[in-house]
């Protein structure tokens, strides 16, 4: 097995074990779909710039590590990027590339994008706007959250969190903040229907690649 294949295979094994405790909305099959879709986007001739496919694949595999929706307030404080860096470096993976993968992982997710501001550090904004690997994984994750799979995953997450499907006269939160989204996600608050209007509809407008 080549070194590159060993890294991918080891990462797959890690993620399968890590995601095994989560509900079907964020399981290994979701991760695998995001990985494959991200690679398709990265290889597509209309991509804005060339992507490092290895970084894309690894970031796709690790993108839900330490997802705040599944980390309790008194749980581990490491970011997904920190966990990923430790794992990859432990496999003697190139440190520079490991840090790129980690940075992508730490910037994936609707909640994180809600926290992005024009007043953020210029280097941070420039990287977010120009990193093709980030854009490929972001869009792949969003595509798995809309359409038929988005409906299935919303229902699965709602069931796992015991979130009600519909509350009459309960309107979705418009222009939701990062804090509001994070609290709703952790607590399973709100309703499944409102999730479509408050989150899934917004995702359609946030494509990057």
N, C-alpha and C positions, 0 to 999 in steps of 0.2 A: 504494500500500500504506500502510495506517495505521501510525503509530508502534508501536502495540501489536503488530500483525501482523509488522512488521519485526523487533521484538525476538524474537518467538517463532520466526520463520523463521531468523534468524541463530543463535539458540540451537540449533535443530534441526541446522543445518549443522555447528556446532561439535561437538555431541555425536556426530553420525554419524561424523565424522572421528576424534574422540577414542576412541570405542568400537570402531572398526574393527579394532584390534589385539587385542581380547579374544576369548575363546572364546564359543560360543553361549549359555553360561549367563549371561553379562553383556554381551550385544551390544546393538545399537541396537533390535532388536525387543523385548528385555526392557524397555529404557527406555521405549519407546513404549507397551507394555502398562501399565507402572506409571503413566505420565503419564495415560493414558485412564481407568484404574481410579481413580486419585486424584481426577480431575475428577468422575467418577461419584459417588464417596463424598461429595465436597464439595458436590455439588448435591442430594444425597439429603435429603428432608425430615426424616429422623430424625437428621441431623448435630446435634451438641450445640450448635453455634453457627455463625453465618455465616462463610464462608471467603472470602478474597480469591482468586478463581479464577485470576488472573494469577500470583500468588505460588505457588499450588498447581501450576500447569502448569510454571512455570519450575523449581521445586524438583523436580518429578517428572522433568523432562528432565535435570537436573544431578545427581540423587541419587547416582550411582555415580562421579562425578568424584573422582579420588584415593582410590579404594577401596583400603584397606590390603592386601587380598588380592593386588593387582596392582602394588603399589609396592615395589620392592626396598629392602633396608635402606640401601643407599647411593644411593637414588634421590632425587628432588626432595622437599623437606621441606614444601612448601606444602600446606595443607589444601584440601579441595575447596571450602570456603567462600571461601578467599582467591583461588583460581583463578577462581571464579564471580564474585566481586566485581570483580576486575580486568577480566574479560571484559564484564560488564554495564555497568560505569562507562565502559569504552571505547566503548560504544555510546550514551553519554549517557543511560543509563537512570537513573531516580530513585535516588539514593544510599540513601535510607532504605529503599526497597523492596528494593534490591539486598542490603542488609545482612540483611533479614529472610529473603530467599531463601537467602543464604549460611548463616545460622544454622540454618535448617531442614536444609540439606544436611549441615552438620557434625554433625547429631544423628540422621541416618538410619543404620540398620544394627544388626543383632543384636549385633555386637561392642561397639558403643558403648553400647547399652542394658545390656549386662552390666556396664559400668563405672559405671552410675548408682547413687548411694548416697543414703540418707536424710540423710547428713551433708553433702551437697553444699550449696552456697550457696543461700539461701532464694529469691533472685530467679531463679536457674537452675531450681530445682525448680518454682517457680510458673509460669514460662514453659513448661517442658516439659509440665506438667499442663494448661495452658490454651490452648496454641497449636493451633487447629483445623487450620491448614495443615500443621503437622508431623504431626498425627494422621492426616490423610487420606493423606499420602504414605507414612508408616510402614505403615499398614494395606495400602495398595496393594502395596507392596514385599513384605510378608509373604504376601499372597494369591498372588503370583506364585511363592512359594517352597514352596507346599503343593499338594496334589492332583496331577493329571496333569502339569502344568507343573513342579511341584516335583520330580517323579521324573525328568523329562527333563533338567531343569537340573542336578540332582545328578549324573546320569550324565555329562552334558557336562563339568561341572567336574572330575569324577573322571578322565575321560579326558584332559583337558587337563593335569592335574597328575600324571598317571600314578599316581593313587591306587587302591589295590586295592579291589575291590568288597566282599569279605567275608573276614574272618579268623576261623576257628573259635576259640572261647573268648576272644575279645577283646571285653570288655564296654565299652560306651560310658561316657564320663566323666560322672558325675552332678554337677549343680550346677557346671558348667564355669565357670571364671573368664574374665575378659576376656583375660588373658595367654595362657591355654591355647587359647582359641578363635582368637586372632590367630595364634599360632604354628602351629596345625594348618592353618589356612586358607592361610597363606603357603607352608608346606612341602608341602601336599597330604598330610599325615599322617593316620593313622587309616584308617578304611574308609568306603566309601559307605553301607553299612548303618548303621554307628554314627552317621553324620551325621543319619539320620532320627530316631534316638532322642535324640541329644544336642542337636540344633538344631531340626529341622523339627517335632517334637512340641511343643517348647517354644513355637514361634511361634504355635501355635493358641490359646495361653492369653494372648497378649500384645496382643490387639486394643485399639485406643484410640478410634476414631471411633464 
